[in-house]
Amino acid sequence: MKRLLLILILLLGLPLSGLAAPSADEIVARANRAAYYAGKDGRADISMTITAPNGQSRNRQFSMLRLTDQGEDQKFYVYFKAPADVRKMAFLVWKNVGKDDDRWLWLPALNLKKRIAPGDKRTSFVGSDFFYEDISGRGVDEDNHQLLEETDSAYILRSEPKDPDSVEFAWYQVWIDKQNYLPLKAVYYDRQGQAYRQVEALQVEMIDGHPTVVEAKASDLRAGTSTINRFSNVKYDTGLSKRIFTERFLRRPPREVK
């Protein structure tokens, strides 16, 4: 019977992949790994351009390091280089899968180390349209996922928070590339069903064997503001030390970001 079924598939030109389409949870899990777990570690330089509704823009330059620690736990370190008002500012994340992440922000102008509360993870990342949560990713188990549609190139899913009171959105829709599983676009909706925020990948390149977003854009659809991040000098598996991702390096940046 199996042999007959295979012959029919070949004769009719039906795709073999159609027999075992991944579930919504599997798609989201693969997308999370593609977006945040390429290589054992990674580093990049980022040029951030924040654009106001009147078209005026301001730029920020920073470097980011990432290390997969144990299992799916990760650590992130961000160090700002320009302009002068954010220079030497540092951001540290300990991503704890299944628990609240630990986040710290070092503000050199105030000589202040600030602990970012879990409830603040969906607020603006240093005045941009990206959120703190965008840097390290949202836990795949924090939402219920439903596959809405499958096109030739993408999976389209709807995700609703399991704890609606912990976030500002009612649900979001995400497009995920079928070939490399990178999220291509996410649109967030409020409780009135109005789209108010969008995050999208504008350019993807293959770097060290990993499909990598090298230009991303976040937009506040209500305020009319937008932020574009452009990534350069991206490298994977560089042998980053775990000691970099500690509070002591908030005040004294490691050579890996200089």
BALOBA-1460 file (C-alpha; in Angstrom, 3 decimals):
// residues 258
<rec num="1" residu="m" x="0.000" y="0.000" z="0.000"/>
<rec num="2" residu="k" x="2.842" y="2.392" z="0.889"/>
<rec num="3" residu="r" x="4.527" y="1.637" z="-2.435"/>
<rec num="4" residu="l" x="1.272" y="2.336" z="-4.303"/>
<rec num="5" residu="l" x="0.807" y="5.626" z="-2.421"/>
<rec num="6" residu="l" x="4.340" y="6.740" z="-3.313"/>
<rec num="7" residu="i" x="3.751" y="5.912" z="-6.997"/>
<rec num="8" residu="l" x="0.524" y="7.945" z="-6.998"/>
<rec num="9" residu="i" x="2.310" y="10.896" z="-5.393"/>
<rec num="10" residu="l" x="5.044" y="10.823" z="-8.018"/>
<rec num="11" residu="l" x="2.567" y="10.473" z="-10.898"/>
<rec num="12" residu="l" x="0.381" y="13.323" z="-9.677"/>
<rec num="13" residu="g" x="3.314" y="15.555" z="-8.840"/>
<rec num="14" residu="l" x="2.272" y="16.005" z="-5.212"/>
<rec num="15" residu="p" x="4.928" y="17.312" z="-2.772"/>
<rec num="16" residu="l" x="6.179" y="14.771" z="-0.290"/>
<rec num="17" residu="s" x="6.510" y="17.537" z="2.312"/>
<rec num="18" residu="g" x="2.758" y="18.038" z="2.233"/>
<rec num="19" residu="l" x="2.294" y="14.697" z="3.977"/>
<rec num="20" residu="a" x="4.126" y="15.840" z="7.100"/>
<rec num="21" residu="a" x="3.637" y="19.589" z="7.492"/>
<rec num="22" residu="p" x="5.073" y="20.818" z="10.805"/>
<rec num="23" residu="s" x="2.683" y="21.923" z="13.529"/>
<rec num="24" residu="a" x="2.392" y="25.573" z="14.583"/>
<rec num="25" residu="d" x="4.450" y="24.900" z="17.721"/>
<rec num="26" residu="e" x="7.159" y="23.165" z="15.671"/>
<rec num="27" residu="i" x="7.309" y="26.083" z="13.231"/>
<rec num="28" residu="v" x="7.651" y="28.615" z="16.061"/>
<rec num="29" residu="a" x="10.340" y="26.516" z="17.777"/>
<rec num="30" residu="r" x="12.349" y="26.303" z="14.538"/>
<rec num="31" residu="a" x="11.918" y="30.039" z="13.938"/>
<rec num="32" residu="n" x="13.174" y="30.792" z="17.435"/>
<rec num="33" residu="r" x="16.279" y="28.688" z="16.869"/>
<rec num="34" residu="a" x="16.933" y="30.239" z="13.452"/>
<rec num="35" residu="a" x="16.620" y="33.779" z="14.799"/>
<rec num="36" residu="y" x="18.483" y="33.442" z="18.113"/>
<rec num="37" residu="y" x="20.582" y="30.256" z="18.175"/>
<rec num="38" residu="a" x="22.812" y="30.378" z="15.086"/>
<rec num="39" residu="g" x="26.190" y="29.026" z="16.177"/>
<rec num="40" residu="k" x="27.352" y="28.559" z="19.757"/>
<rec num="41" residu="d" x="27.985" y="32.292" z="20.005"/>
<rec num="42" residu="g" x="27.839" y="35.381" z="17.813"/>
<rec num="43" residu="r" x="28.814" y="39.024" z="17.599"/>
<rec num="44" residu="a" x="27.800" y="41.967" z="15.431"/>
<rec num="45" residu="d" x="28.137" y="45.725" z="15.069"/>
<rec num="46" residu="i" x="24.815" y="47.534" z="14.723"/>
<rec num="47" residu="s" x="23.975" y="50.917" z="13.255"/>
<rec num="48" residu="m" x="20.578" y="52.093" z="14.529"/>
<rec num="49" residu="t" x="18.598" y="54.848" z="12.790"/>
<rec num="50" residu="i" x="15.543" y="56.208" z="14.633"/>
<rec num="51" residu="t" x="13.194" y="58.266" z="12.447"/>
<rec num="52" residu="a" x="10.549" y="60.651" z="13.799"/>
<rec num="53" residu="p" x="7.181" y="61.346" z="12.094"/>
<rec num="54" residu="n" x="8.583" y="64.573" z="10.604"/>
<rec num="55" residu="g" x="11.399" y="62.636" z="8.941"/>
<rec num="56" residu="q" x="14.166" y="63.777" z="11.265"/>
<rec num="57" residu="s" x="16.496" y="60.966" z="12.300"/>
<rec num="58" residu="r" x="19.131" y="60.199" z="14.900"/>
<rec num="59" residu="n" x="21.731" y="57.460" z="14.838"/>
<rec num="60" residu="r" x="23.255" y="55.134" z="17.403"/>
<rec num="61" residu="q" x="26.169" y="52.723" z="17.107"/>
<rec num="62" residu="f" x="26.618" y="49.668" z="19.299"/>
<rec num="63" residu="s" x="28.036" y="46.145" z="19.361"/>
<rec num="64" residu="m" x="26.294" y="42.997" z="20.554"/>
<rec num="65" residu="l" x="27.637" y="39.672" z="21.828"/>
<rec num="66" residu="r" x="25.580" y="36.497" z="22.301"/>
<rec num="67" residu="l" x="26.423" y="33.189" z="23.975"/>
<rec num="68" residu="t" x="24.318" y="30.051" z="24.337"/>
<rec num="69" residu="d" x="24.981" y="28.984" z="27.905"/>
<rec num="70" residu="q" x="23.254" y="25.744" z="28.965"/>
<rec num="71" residu="g" x="20.496" y="24.089" z="26.985"/>
<rec num="72" residu="e" x="18.525" y="27.022" z="25.559"/>
<rec num="73" residu="d" x="19.583" y="29.582" z="28.180"/>
<rec num="74" residu="q" x="21.547" y="32.454" z="26.663"/>
<rec num="75" residu="k" x="23.440" y="35.592" z="27.553"/>
<rec num="76" residu="f" x="23.529" y="38.880" z="25.623"/>
<rec num="77" residu="y" x="25.812" y="41.885" z="26.017"/>
<rec num="78" residu="v" x="25.242" y="45.211" z="24.226"/>
<rec num="79" residu="y" x="27.737" y="48.082" z="24.346"/>
<rec num="80" residu="f" x="26.991" y="51.557" z="22.928"/>
<rec num="81" residu="k" x="29.741" y="53.511" z="21.179"/>
<rec num="82" residu="a" x="27.974" y="56.601" z="19.797"/>
<rec num="83" residu="p" x="26.627" y="59.253" z="20.014"/>
<rec num="84" residu="a" x="28.045" y="60.932" z="23.097"/>
<rec num="85" residu="d" x="24.818" y="60.818" z="25.133"/>
<rec num="86" residu="v" x="24.733" y="56.989" z="25.070"/>
<rec num="87" residu="r" x="28.466" y="56.233" z="24.720"/>
<rec num="88" residu="k" x="29.685" y="53.556" z="27.186"/>
<rec num="89" residu="m" x="26.112" y="52.570" z="28.073"/>
<rec num="90" residu="a" x="25.800" y="48.780" z="28.377"/>
<rec num="91" residu="f" x="22.928" y="46.313" z="28.437"/>
<rec num="92" residu="l" x="23.168" y="42.763" z="29.816"/>
<rec num="93" residu="v" x="20.609" y="39.958" z="29.494"/>
<rec num="94" residu="w" x="20.540" y="36.514" z="31.038"/>
<rec num="95" residu="k" x="17.855" y="34.664" z="29.102"/>
<rec num="96" residu="n" x="16.348" y="32.021" z="31.384"/>
<rec num="97" residu="v" x="14.054" y="29.737" z="29.394"/>
<rec num="98" residu="g" x="10.905" y="28.945" z="31.360"/>
<rec num="99" residu="k" x="11.554" y="31.755" z="33.859"/>
<rec num="100" residu="d" x="11.812" y="35.539" z="33.839"/>
<rec num="101" residu="d" x="14.949" y="36.859" z="32.177"/>
<rec num="102" residu="d" x="17.480" y="38.924" z="34.134"/>
<rec num="103" residu="r" x="18.232" y="42.297" z="32.541"/>
<rec num="104" residu="w" x="20.562" y="45.125" z="33.592"/>
<rec num="105" residu="l" x="21.261" y="48.529" z="32.064"/>
<rec num="106" residu="w" x="24.383" y="50.545" z="32.891"/>
<rec num="107" residu="l" x="23.950" y="54.332" z="32.611"/>
<rec num="108" residu="p" x="27.444" y="55.878" z="32.852"/>
<rec num="109" residu="a" x="26.217" y="59.482" z="32.902"/>
<rec num="110" residu="l" x="24.369" y="58.720" z="36.147"/>
<rec num="111" residu="n" x="26.877" y="56.154" z="37.410"/>
<rec num="112" residu="l" x="23.833" y="53.913" z="37.769"/>
<rec num="113" residu="k" x="23.245" y="50.219" z="37.264"/>
<rec num="114" residu="k" x="19.530" y="49.692" z="36.646"/>
<rec num="115" residu="r" x="17.764" y="46.356" z="36.942"/>
<rec num="116" residu="i" x="15.024" y="46.073" z="34.302"/>
<rec num="117" residu="a" x="11.881" y="44.544" z="35.758"/>
<rec num="118" residu="p" x="10.225" y="41.622" z="33.901"/>
<rec num="119" residu="g" x="7.199" y="43.819" z="33.239"/>
<rec num="120" residu="d" x="9.377" y="46.342" z="31.376"/>
<rec num="121" residu="k" x="10.625" y="43.896" z="28.742"/>
<rec num="122" residu="r" x="8.001" y="45.120" z="26.284"/>
<rec num="123" residu="t" x="9.013" y="48.760" z="26.481"/>
<rec num="124" residu="s" x="11.257" y="50.826" z="24.231"/>
<rec num="125" residu="f" x="14.873" y="49.736" z="23.956"/>
<rec num="126" residu="v" x="16.880" y="52.938" z="24.610"/>
<rec num="127" residu="g" x="14.311" y="55.189" z="22.940"/>
<rec num="128" residu="s" x="13.918" y="53.159" z="19.737"/>
<rec num="129" residu="d" x="10.927" y="51.338" z="18.239"/>
<rec num="130" residu="f" x="12.491" y="47.996" z="19.163"/>
<rec num="131" residu="f" x="11.582" y="46.543" z="22.555"/>
<rec num="132" residu="y" x="13.935" y="45.044" z="25.137"/>
<rec num="133" residu="e" x="12.293" y="41.695" z="24.400"/>
<rec num="134" residu="d" x="13.219" y="41.988" z="20.709"/>
<rec num="135" residu="i" x="16.909" y="41.779" z="21.612"/>
<rec num="136" residu="s" x="16.821" y="38.352" z="23.245"/>
<rec num="137" residu="g" x="13.518" y="36.996" z="21.911"/>
<rec num="138" residu="r" x="10.169" y="36.043" z="23.359"/>
<rec num="139" residu="g" x="9.689" y="32.651" z="24.992"/>
<rec num="140" residu="v" x="7.977" y="30.268" z="22.585"/>
<rec num="141" residu="d" x="5.830" y="28.865" z="25.408"/>
<rec num="142" residu="e" x="4.452" y="32.267" z="26.392"/>
<rec num="143" residu="d" x="1.890" y="32.220" z="23.577"/>
<rec num="144" residu="n" x="-0.614" y="29.880" z="21.966"/>
<rec num="145" residu="h" x="0.204" y="29.478" z="18.274"/>
<rec num="146" residu="q" x="-2.113" y="28.716" z="15.360"/>
<rec num="147" residu="l" x="-1.146" y="28.119" z="11.731"/>
<rec num="148" residu="l" x="-3.454" y="30.338" z="9.656"/>
<rec num="149" residu="e" x="-2.106" y="29.873" z="6.169"/>
<rec num="150" residu="e" x="0.728" y="28.316" z="4.195"/>
<rec num="151" residu="t" x="1.938" y="30.013" z="1.015"/>
<rec num="152" residu="d" x="4.642" y="28.857" z="-1.392"/>
<rec num="153" residu="s" x="7.254" y="30.803" z="0.574"/>
<rec num="154" residu="a" x="5.974" y="31.329" z="4.116"/>
<rec num="155" residu="y" x="4.015" y="30.026" z="7.079"/>
<rec num="156" residu="i" x="1.559" y="32.569" z="8.487"/>
<rec num="157" residu="l" x="0.706" y="32.126" z="12.157"/>
<rec num="158" residu="r" x="-1.420" y="33.836" z="14.777"/>
<rec num="159" residu="s" x="-0.112" y="33.895" z="18.347"/>
<rec num="160" residu="e" x="-2.060" y="34.887" z="21.463"/>
<rec num="161" residu="p" x="-0.486" y="35.453" z="24.911"/>
<rec num="162" residu="k" x="-1.242" y="32.886" z="27.589"/>
<rec num="163" residu="d" x="-1.105" y="35.702" z="30.145"/>
<rec num="164" residu="p" x="-2.861" y="38.657" z="28.445"/>
<rec num="165" residu="d" x="-2.316" y="40.975" z="31.408"/>
<rec num="166" residu="s" x="1.470" y="40.677" z="31.107"/>
<rec num="167" residu="v" x="1.698" y="42.225" z="27.612"/>
<rec num="168" residu="e" x="0.276" y="45.167" z="25.701"/>
<rec num="169" residu="f" x="-0.858" y="43.173" z="22.645"/>
<rec num="170" residu="a" x="-3.938" y="41.000" z="22.191"/>
<rec num="171" residu="w" x="-2.342" y="38.875" z="19.480"/>
<rec num="172" residu="y" x="0.191" y="39.057" z="16.677"/>
<rec num="173" residu="q" x="0.538" y="37.601" z="13.216"/>
<rec num="174" residu="v" x="3.918" y="36.418" z="11.986"/>
<rec num="175" residu="w" x="5.264" y="35.358" z="8.594"/>
<rec num="176" residu="i" x="8.034" y="32.727" z="8.748"/>
<rec num="177" residu="d" x="10.215" y="31.785" z="5.782"/>
<rec num="178" residu="k" x="9.624" y="28.155" z="4.779"/>
<rec num="179" residu="q" x="13.201" y="27.649" z="3.594"/>
<rec num="180" residu="n" x="15.261" y="28.980" z="6.503"/>
<rec num="181" residu="y" x="12.562" y="29.511" z="9.177"/>
<rec num="182" residu="l" x="13.593" y="33.110" z="9.836"/>
<rec num="183" residu="p" x="10.678" y="35.351" z="10.913"/>
<rec num="184" residu="l" x="10.097" y="37.776" z="8.046"/>
<rec num="185" residu="k" x="7.440" y="40.034" z="9.573"/>
<rec num="186" residu="a" x="5.341" y="40.319" z="12.722"/>
<rec num="187" residu="v" x="2.310" y="42.601" z="13.114"/>
<rec num="188" residu="y" x="0.904" y="43.266" z="16.598"/>
<rec num="189" residu="y" x="-2.781" y="43.989" z="17.289"/>
<rec num="190" residu="d" x="-4.476" y="45.648" z="20.259"/>
<rec num="191" residu="r" x="-7.667" y="44.493" z="21.981"/>
<rec num="192" residu="q" x="-9.750" y="46.455" z="19.469"/>
<rec num="193" residu="g" x="-8.197" y="44.485" z="16.621"/>
<rec num="194" residu="q" x="-6.127" y="47.417" z="15.338"/>
<rec num="195" residu="a" x="-2.576" y="46.889" z="14.123"/>
<rec num="196" residu="y" x="-0.251" y="49.195" z="16.063"/>
<rec num="197" residu="r" x="3.268" y="47.763" z="15.726"/>
<rec num="198" residu="q" x="5.294" y="45.967" z="13.064"/>
<rec num="199" residu="v" x="8.723" y="44.337" z="13.004"/>
<rec num="200" residu="e" x="10.201" y="43.059" z="9.739"/>
<rec num="201" residu="a" x="13.376" y="41.657" z="8.231"/>
<rec num="202" residu="l" x="14.419" y="43.845" z="5.300"/>
<rec num="203" residu="q" x="17.534" y="41.953" z="4.203"/>
<rec num="204" residu="v" x="18.889" y="38.455" z="4.833"/>
<rec num="205" residu="e" x="22.361" y="37.129" z="4.006"/>
<rec num="206" residu="m" x="24.134" y="33.802" z="4.482"/>
<rec num="207" residu="i" x="27.007" y="34.290" z="6.969"/>
<rec num="208" residu="d" x="29.239" y="31.437" z="8.158"/>
<rec num="209" residu="g" x="26.610" y="29.001" z="6.898"/>
<rec num="210" residu="h" x="23.757" y="30.666" z="8.830"/>
<rec num="211" residu="p" x="20.907" y="32.686" z="7.246"/>
<rec num="212" residu="t" x="21.192" y="36.029" z="9.030"/>
<rec num="213" residu="v" x="19.029" y="39.153" z="9.171"/>
<rec num="214" residu="v" x="21.376" y="42.033" z="8.365"/>
<rec num="215" residu="e" x="18.723" y="44.756" z="8.227"/>
<rec num="216" residu="a" x="15.605" y="44.909" z="10.402"/>
<rec num="217" residu="k" x="12.907" y="47.531" z="10.909"/>
<rec num="218" residu="a" x="10.479" y="48.189" z="13.755"/>
<rec num="219" residu="s" x="7.585" y="50.616" z="13.272"/>
<rec num="220" residu="d" x="5.124" y="52.273" z="15.639"/>
<rec num="221" residu="l" x="2.092" y="52.439" z="13.359"/>
<rec num="222" residu="r" x="0.272" y="54.882" z="15.645"/>
<rec num="223" residu="a" x="3.060" y="57.360" z="16.324"/>
<rec num="224" residu="g" x="4.501" y="57.135" z="12.818"/>
<rec num="225" residu="t" x="8.029" y="56.475" z="14.055"/>
<rec num="226" residu="s" x="10.397" y="53.758" z="12.855"/>
<rec num="227" residu="t" x="13.798" y="52.299" z="13.667"/>
<rec num="228" residu="i" x="16.146" y="50.444" z="11.315"/>
<rec num="229" residu="n" x="19.006" y="48.278" z="12.577"/>
<rec num="230" residu="r" x="21.803" y="47.463" z="10.140"/>
<rec num="231" residu="f" x="24.192" y="44.660" z="11.124"/>
<rec num="232" residu="s" x="27.837" y="44.453" z="10.038"/>
<rec num="233" residu="n" x="30.939" y="42.440" z="10.985"/>
<rec num="234" residu="v" x="28.678" y="39.529" z="11.914"/>
<rec num="235" residu="k" x="30.575" y="36.444" z="13.088"/>
<rec num="236" residu="y" x="29.624" y="33.118" z="14.646"/>
<rec num="237" residu="d" x="31.477" y="30.611" z="16.833"/>
<rec num="238" residu="t" x="34.169" y="33.055" z="17.895"/>
<rec num="239" residu="g" x="34.846" y="31.372" z="21.252"/>
<rec num="240" residu="l" x="33.355" y="34.038" z="23.532"/>
<rec num="241" residu="s" x="34.068" y="33.567" z="27.232"/>
<rec num="242" residu="k" x="31.201" y="33.232" z="29.709"/>
<rec num="243" residu="r" x="32.919" y="35.677" z="32.054"/>
<rec num="244" residu="i" x="32.111" y="38.549" z="29.653"/>
<rec num="245" residu="f" x="28.426" y="38.262" z="30.449"/>
<rec num="246" residu="t" x="28.634" y="39.371" z="34.073"/>
<rec num="247" residu="e" x="27.752" y="42.583" z="35.889"/>
<rec num="248" residu="r" x="31.425" y="43.565" z="36.307"/>
<rec num="249" residu="f" x="31.666" y="44.165" z="32.529"/>
<rec num="250" residu="l" x="28.772" y="46.614" z="32.539"/>
<rec num="251" residu="r" x="31.186" y="49.272" z="33.799"/>
<rec num="252" residu="r" x="34.251" y="47.968" z="31.978"/>
<rec num="253" residu="p" x="33.545" y="46.729" z="28.437"/>
<rec num="254" residu="p" x="35.429" y="43.656" z="27.181"/>
<rec num="255" residu="r" x="37.815" y="43.962" z="24.255"/>
<rec num="256" residu="e" x="35.408" y="41.924" z="22.114"/>
<rec num="257" residu="v" x="33.141" y="44.976" z="21.649"/>
<rec num="258" residu="k" x="35.840" y="47.628" z="21.203"/>
